[in-house]
Amino acid sequence: MAAPGLQGNGVKPVANVVADALAGPLSVQAASGTKDLNNLDWLGLADPPTCSPDPDLLTSRAWVEIDGAQLRQNLRLLQARLSPGTEIWAVVKANAYGHGAKLVAPLAIAAGAKGLCVATLAEGIELRQQGLKAPILVLGALNTWAELRQAMAARLEVSLTCAEQIPLMCQVARLAGRPCPIHVNVDTGMTRLGIPWTEAALLWGQICRIPELQACSLFSHLATADEPDSAAMEQQRTRFAQIVEQIQRAGDPLPSLHLDNSAGALSHLQGHYARVRLGLALYGLPPAPHLQVPGLQPILRLKARLTHIQTVPAQTGVSYGHRYVTHRPSRIATLAIGYADGIPRRLSGRLQGWAGGGLIPQVGTITMDQCMWDVTDRPDIQVGDVVELLGSHLDSALSRFQVQDWADQLGTIPYELLCGLSARLPRLLVNSPE
């Protein structure tokens, strides 16, 4: 459906367009009705500092839609596959894998997630400023007094990744007048962050005796859970179980435990610990081809509007470098989205989009803010029409152009592409859960 406002198929002579404009009153068609351009009050210019964006503008160029009902359904499907009593903590780091953390986080909590995981201090503070009261665990290392002080002020829970952090955490706790809530990260084989697994049980016992520290949980991260029959994953599971056994033998309080990410939770269907940390699966994408979940569907749709259409002769070069040259008289449409929005430039000439009930091909080099499409065979398409680049229309038996297919073409993973969706794309809730 074309956007309110400028419309056309790119074939009307320029002289006729100018004549039409001069013949009528100065006005523009908007979703809320015709606006008289001679009266600028509707623009909100009288008080610019307090004016809010017109809702029409959120979908005037390019945007992301998040299906709230599908997110809830995904969480329920995943919960049903977990051990009874296992909690889901939603991983909303990196702007919820590009989906929009401020939108997704409250939806996940409302759907049943018991806590949230972020990577950085700033991500956690942003969610607190939004008013979220749920537990928020910062997975990344916080190694300075200023970071820990801010985390305590925002009532965030922090990861203990090395023993050297303990004195600093105790100092910050004394200043705050309450214990510092910590989750002990154990390195069982990821070799990224964490206490060496051979020292974890002893350190846990010591932490339980430090009044300035509130020992919330003990956790680790699986490095190869997305690989079938991974011996490395089983080794990590064995090491983690040994730590738990050592804590029990020492008579120390048994912490809340969490080991599984999305891939781990789906590959190991029995004996989950108290919590699982779910990211990609929650957003409706399997972490590996062999870890499909019936009914799990992506919650993200990526859309943009056509802003220009022109008819050009054969042998016309399109976009930078003229790497695409028309082989016939063609209608070339310009779409208001580019690599600055997260559409990889390396996919130039390989994308398909869904517009008005059918597929159209992208042609020429993808530019920073725009890309071009061949709509020669689609005379119905006009300026203002919406093109879906990711979404359910592009996941059929006849055509598969989902984010996994983008990743396969580029030799990468869906995580990278989703996280690359720019912050300048508005994230909009659609299909809100009841």
Sequence and secondary structure as in RCSB ss.txt:
>XXXX:A:sequence
MAAPGLQGNGVKPVANVVADALAGPLSVQAASGTKDLNNLDWLGLADPPTCSPDPDLLTSRAWVEIDGAQLRQNL
RLLQARLSPGTEIWAVVKANAYGHGAKLVAPLAIAAGAKGLCVATLAEGIELRQQGLKAPILVLGALNTWAELRQ
AMAARLEVSLTCAEQIPLMCQVARLAGRPCPIHVNVDTGMTRLGIPWTEAALLWGQICRIPELQACSLFSHLATA
DEPDSAAMEQQRTRFAQIVEQIQRAGDPLPSLHLDNSAGALSHLQGHYARVRLGLALYGLPPAPHLQVPGLQPIL
RLKARLTHIQTVPAQTGVSYGHRYVTHRPSRIATLAIGYADGIPRRLSGRLQGWAGGGLIPQVGTITMDQCMWDV
TDRPDIQVGDVVELLGSHLDSALSRFQVQDWADQLGTIPYELLCGLSARLPRLLVNSPE
>XXXX:A:secstr
   SS    S S HHHHHHHHHHS SEEEETTEEEETT GGGGTTTSGGG    HHHHTSSEEEEEEHHHHHHHH
HHHHHTS TT EEEEE HHHHHTT HHHHHHHHHHHT  EEEESSHHHHHHHHHTT  S EEEEEE  SHHHHHH
HHHTT EEEE SGGGHHHHHHHHHHHTS EEEEEEEESS  SSSEEGGGHHHHHHHHTT TTEEEEEEE   SST
TSTT HHHHHHHHHHHHHHHHHHHHT    EEE   HHHHHH  S   SEEEESTTTTT  SSTT   TT    E
EEEEEEEEEEEE TT EESGGG EE SSSEEEEEES  GGGT  GGGTTT EEEETTEEEEEES   SS EEEE 
TT TT  TT EEEEESGGGBSSS B SHHHHHHHHTS HHHHHHTS TTS EEEES   
